[in-house]
């Protein structure tokens, strides 16, 4: 599923970041995709995230449905 041995930890961190960033977007009254995009860019530049590779199946099963069925 994931190529990194610490993949579950990374997945939990990313999901927690999504929750926090969505909450922050609502507090700031900004569209959540904008805040999620900025948060994703910041996470991508973290040095410990460089070796993380997610398979397309993880993206399709976990992240895409949340984006498609968001209410905003």
Rosetta blueprint (number, residue, H / E / L):
1 X L
2 X E
3 X L
4 X L
5 X L
6 X L
7 X H
8 X H
9 X H
10 X H
11 X H
12 X H
13 X H
14 X H
15 X H
16 X H
17 X H
18 X H
19 X H
20 X H
21 X H
22 X H
23 X H
24 X H
25 X H
26 X H
27 X H
28 X H
29 X L
30 X L
31 X L
32 X H
33 X H
34 X H
35 X H
36 X H
37 X H
38 X H
39 X H
40 X H
41 X H
42 X H
43 X H
44 X H
45 X L
46 X L
47 X H
48 X H
49 X H
50 X L
51 X L
52 X L
53 X L
54 X E
55 X L
56 X H
57 X H
58 X H
59 X H
60 X H
61 X H
62 X H
63 X H
64 X H
65 X H
66 X H
67 X H
68 X H
69 X L
70 X L
71 X L
72 X L
